[in-house]
């Protein structure tokens, strides 16, 4: 059986599974007219359907839409009218009318316009020329991408799009595949934000820790956030040991040999005629203005300029509003800067507005479908289902609780595509169960919840951060997910083992070295395996 036949068979099996699932749901709804499908395992079926189809068919739009329709069918009891109303009124229109979501869409569009402006001003080309003289190797290009991602820790959305726009020319120059670039961007977004005390993620977590010193607990949990910390070790290991495995190895091999062959890193879109007389300042100053304006926008929404402290203003900020305002101000300042430098005419700058918008349409569509799918999942009672599941067993788990919480958070974030929603469900349960009995175990369990949520978010094709990493690298979204999964699953498996250890030793200074050694040991084994494979071929 050849590869094409196997793929067709897998797709056929998955489509048949979707049909059987829908039919089973119809039977269940018919035999339970009291609406008892709410807050049951059925609530997690729609995202599972969407994710399975996306990974099998490599077509994300139809997969997400089918997941949405399945959720609406379950919610409406398989009523045609009820399904239509739930998909559009309660789903798409509802999520697109929420201020936070609109703010993110504005930020996306403005980033697309800003990137277009920088390209047409010659800033990206100038930075590429500068990087060619200072970054001498593929290792250097990847390390530079990682370092920039670590430096931009205030917000994951901001990280994905900024790092992508800055490092794409460098990655292309050194033949680093777009899939590898997307992995590095994604791995320095949520995993870095979740261990940065001053970030929108820290603010979100602090908001879910009630009745405790939330900021202090967040800081105490950082050394126990094994998935985030080991992801950094994984990136360094992959880069410095020059090892790749799984689908990523194929993309990297094609990119390093300069073979197009469907590899998004060698794209004719990048070869279009753009100005070559730009300067590095034409890229660096807009990015710097974007960073400064977005940080100011975030702390403004948190009340910093009304007397609130810097850290507290992050903790109570509205990140989407701050990013939208900051990015628009940065866009206006960039246009003024280019007008003063006379590198672009006003007509050319205005032409960049629809062009930049167009580049973000795929990301906007996927985000809209992902948000709608989450609305379907919420309406089916996924949160109460998971809460009841955890509360029924949490106090009996004790030493194994961190590892089990990590797995549950992974699955929930993977299925729903949201880390913050996972925090909101699990962290209050952990605090309620252990705050008065075992403070240290509570800290470890909270960190396991955060780590699992980030892991699930990192793996999920319907996660907004994963979507934006694809957009930032301008990489095919399903290719990004399929190449990233083996790396994320490796770190997740090692993190699970380390959380088992943490439940007993309760100190990160034993657990972290063990986890890091396991990651490096695994990569060395993969490198040895590849050498043997190459020798056998020779």
HELIX and SHEET records of a PDB file:
HELIX    1   1 UNK A    3  UNK A   31  1                                  29    
HELIX    2   2 UNK A   41  UNK A   44  5                                   4    
HELIX    3   3 UNK A   45  UNK A   57  1                                  13    
HELIX    4   4 UNK A   60  UNK A   76  1                                  17    
HELIX    5   5 UNK A   80  UNK A   85  1                                   6    
HELIX    6   6 UNK A   86  UNK A   92  3                                   7    
HELIX    7   7 UNK A   93  UNK A   96  1                                   4    
HELIX    8   8 UNK A   99  UNK A  121  1                                  23    
HELIX    9   9 UNK A  123  UNK A  134  1                                  12    
HELIX   10  10 UNK A  138  UNK A  151  1                                  14    
HELIX   11  11 UNK A  156  UNK A  173  1                                  18    
HELIX   12  12 UNK A  178  UNK A  187  1                                  10    
HELIX   13  13 UNK A  190  UNK A  193  1                                   4    
HELIX   14  14 UNK A  200  UNK A  208  1                                   9    
HELIX   15  15 UNK A  214  UNK A  222  1                                   9    
HELIX   16  16 UNK A  226  UNK A  240  1                                  15    
HELIX   17  17 UNK A  247  UNK A  256  1                                  10    
HELIX   18  18 UNK A  268  UNK A  271  5                                   4    
HELIX   19  19 UNK A  281  UNK A  301  1                                  21    
HELIX   20  20 UNK A  304  UNK A  306  5                                   3    
HELIX   21  21 UNK A  310  UNK A  315  1                                   6    
HELIX   22  22 UNK A  319  UNK A  341  1                                  23    
HELIX   23  23 UNK A  346  UNK A  359  1                                  14    
HELIX   24  24 UNK A  361  UNK A  379  1                                  19    
HELIX   25  25 UNK A  382  UNK A  391  1                                  10    
HELIX   26  26 UNK A  394  UNK A  397  1                                   4    
HELIX   27  27 UNK A  398  UNK A  400  5                                   3    
HELIX   28  28 UNK A  401  UNK A  416  1                                  16    
HELIX   29  29 UNK A  419  UNK A  434  1                                  16    
HELIX   30  30 UNK A  439  UNK A  459  1                                  21    
HELIX   31  31 UNK A  464  UNK A  473  1                                  10    
HELIX   32  32 UNK A  477  UNK A  505  1                                  29    
HELIX   33  33 UNK A  508  UNK A  537  1                                  30    
END                                                                             
